[in-house]
Amino acid sequence: MKKLKAAIIGTAGISGVHISGYLAQPEKVELYALCDIDHEKALKVAEKHNVPKERVFTDYNDMLKDKEIDIVSVCTWNAAHAPATIASLNAGKHVICEKPMAMNAKEAAAMKEAADKSGKLLMIGFVRRYGNDCRVALDFINGGNVGEIYYGKATYLRRHGFPGGWFGDKKYSGGGPLIDLGVHVIDLARYLMGGHMPVSVYGVTSDKLGCRPELKSTTKDHVSTSKSGDFDFSVEDFAAAMIRFDNGAVLSVEASFDLNIKSGVGNLELFGTKGGLKLSPELELFTNINDYPVNVSFADSTALSFSGLFEKEMVHFVDCVNGVTECISPAEEGVILMKILDAIYESAATGHEVIIK
Ligand SMILES: NC(=O)c1ccc[n+]([C@@H]2O[C@H](COP(=O)([O-])OP(=O)(O)OC[C@H]3O[C@@H](n4cnc5c(N)ncnc54)[C@H](O)[C@@H]3O)[C@@H](O)[C@H]2O)c1
């Protein structure tokens, strides 16, 4: 099998786990080229991983001219996902693009079209699909232990957790906690609920708290991630929604950067005709045995483990490119997710239910 040459677009935060995912497969992948509009950042990463300076770029169009590159990780802020992904696909590269797939469903559809035209893989970084908790939950669901799932409850609530910088600036992010955090749990819920198509959405968003740079910490000099740099805070700080699927099942979602809640919550609960599943902090099944209500927990830990999580995703990407396996988070799943997010924002803006076509 040919060793794949990998390039990274956007060499800061999340790119680190893409790079370590590639480096974990030295017989299959070589970290080959890097691109960031901030040249210094990319050069530092290049130095750390022995990527020659000639293969460090500030414009991905220049980098993508290199025919040697086989695969590309798009790890930029959200506004650059669509242009960088489309340029990579048009240049004949396979792409893994970080979540959220794009700023909106229109961009996502254009990305999928580019993938279809090029015949190359476009995988979306829905990393929660690769979690150990997801694997066990799916096994339990497929084993018939939950029955027909008719309701789900997904939460990703932070008490004070605005990530700072561009994440708060709508021009770069497309939105706040809904598109940044909600996207993870909505996708995970939809995946575990059987991957049904969304038909309608009622959503609300709020920006009453903002990013609260004034908050004090009892343990640190200051707690805030603040507005930082040249970015404006122009997104929601809280979002909630009810999503209806074509099989009649409903998912409720709550996501926040800032909320006056005792402590942050990240959880997914699924309710079926035979049992209920709760994913966090440990997976539990609520069912009946011999007509007694019984709670089932696992002897071994089922808590989501971040150790090796992204590596699993990157191994899957490389295996898909090599034709070893079928992609479990392809572009079409990202498009559906973006339609849900668009509908929630539209419903929040209009105050009405939005029908998804
Ligand atoms: N899967 C996850 O759990 C997870 C976690 C964190 C971030 N993310 C996603 O990863 C993406 C990046 O987030 P981050 O935290 O790494 O952000 P970051 O700000 O740390 O890094 C983004 C980098 O992209 C660069 N960039 C922007 N536009 C570019 C362009 N046109 N060409 C080249 N480089 C460009 C920026 O200069 C910056 O260095 C976001 O979409 C975010 O939602 C996913």
The ligand as a Tripos MOL2 file, in Angstrom:
@<TRIPOS>MOLECULE
LIG
   44    48     1     0     0
SMALL
NO_CHARGES

@<TRIPOS>ATOM
      1 N1        -13.4580   17.8330   17.1970 N.am      1 LIG1
      2 C1        -13.3190   18.5630   18.2800 C.2       1 LIG1
      3 O1        -13.5940   18.1670   19.3980 O.2       1 LIG1
      4 C2        -12.7840   19.9620   18.1130 C.ar      1 LIG1
      5 C3        -12.1510   20.6100   19.1760 C.ar      1 LIG1
      6 C4        -11.6520   21.8980   18.9690 C.ar      1 LIG1
      7 C5        -11.8180   22.5330   17.7480 C.ar      1 LIG1
      8 N2        -12.4750   21.8670   16.7450 N.ar      1 LIG1
      9 C6        -12.6980   22.5320   15.4510 C.3       1 LIG1
     10 O2        -11.4470   22.6960   14.8050 O.3       1 LIG1
     11 C7        -11.4200   23.9200   14.0780 C.3       1 LIG1
     12 C8        -10.2330   24.7530   14.5500 C.3       1 LIG1
     13 O3        -10.3650   25.0280   15.9140 O.3       1 LIG1
     14 P1         -9.0670   25.3770   16.7990 P.3       1 LIG1
     15 O4         -9.4960   25.3290   18.2040 O.co2     1 LIG1
     16 O5         -7.9310   24.5550   16.3410 O.co2     1 LIG1
     17 O6         -8.8590   26.8900   16.3430 O.3       1 LIG1
     18 P2         -7.4890   27.7240   16.3620 P.3       1 LIG1
     19 O7         -7.8660   29.1420   16.3430 O.co2     1 LIG1
     20 O8         -6.6030   27.2190   17.4500 O.co2     1 LIG1
     21 O9         -6.7920   27.3270   14.9780 O.3       1 LIG1
     22 C9         -7.3060   27.7000   13.7410 C.3       1 LIG1
     23 C10        -6.1260   28.0210   12.8370 C.3       1 LIG1
     24 O10        -6.6100   28.1440   11.4960 O.3       1 LIG1
     25 C11        -5.8210   29.1510   10.8730 C.3       1 LIG1
     26 N3         -6.5170   29.5930    9.6660 N.ar      1 LIG1
     27 C12        -7.6600   30.3060    9.5600 C.ar      1 LIG1
     28 N4         -7.9840   30.5070    8.2700 N.ar      1 LIG1
     29 C13        -7.0240   29.8950    7.5370 C.ar      1 LIG1
     30 C14        -6.8010   29.7350    6.1560 C.ar      1 LIG1
     31 N5         -7.6250   30.2720    5.2500 N.pl3     1 LIG1
     32 N6         -5.7010   29.0640    5.7420 N.ar      1 LIG1
     33 C15        -4.8400   28.5210    6.6490 C.ar      1 LIG1
     34 N7         -5.0070   28.6380    7.9810 N.ar      1 LIG1
     35 C16        -6.0830   29.3080    8.4200 C.ar      1 LIG1
     36 C17        -5.6680   30.2130   11.9410 C.3       1 LIG1
     37 O11        -4.6050   31.1000   11.6610 O.3       1 LIG1
     38 C18        -5.4230   29.3410   13.1740 C.3       1 LIG1
     39 O12        -4.0450   29.1130   13.3670 O.3       1 LIG1
     40 C19       -12.7650   24.5900   14.3250 C.3       1 LIG1
     41 O13       -13.6120   24.3150   13.2560 O.3       1 LIG1
     42 C20       -13.2720   23.9210   15.5910 C.3       1 LIG1
     43 O14       -14.6800   23.8730   15.6590 O.3       1 LIG1
     44 C21       -12.9300   20.6050   16.8950 C.ar      1 LIG1
@<TRIPOS>BOND
     1     1     2 1
     2     2     3 2
     3     2     4 1
     4     4     5 ar
     5     4    44 ar
     6     5     6 ar
     7     6     7 ar
     8     7     8 ar
     9     8     9 1
    10     8    44 ar
    11     9    10 1
    12     9    42 1
    13    10    11 1
    14    11    12 1
    15    11    40 1
    16    12    13 1
    17    13    14 1
    18    14    15 2
    19    14    16 1
    20    14    17 1
    21    17    18 1
    22    18    19 2
    23    18    20 1
    24    18    21 1
    25    21    22 1
    26    22    23 1
    27    23    24 1
    28    23    38 1
    29    24    25 1
    30    25    26 1
    31    25    36 1
    32    26    27 ar
    33    26    35 ar
    34    27    28 ar
    35    28    29 ar
    36    29    30 ar
    37    29    35 ar
    38    30    31 1
    39    30    32 ar
    40    32    33 ar
    41    33    34 ar
    42    34    35 ar
    43    36    37 1
    44    36    38 1
    45    38    39 1
    46    40    41 1
    47    40    42 1
    48    42    43 1
@<TRIPOS>SUBSTRUCTURE
     1 LIG1         1 GROUP 0 **** ****
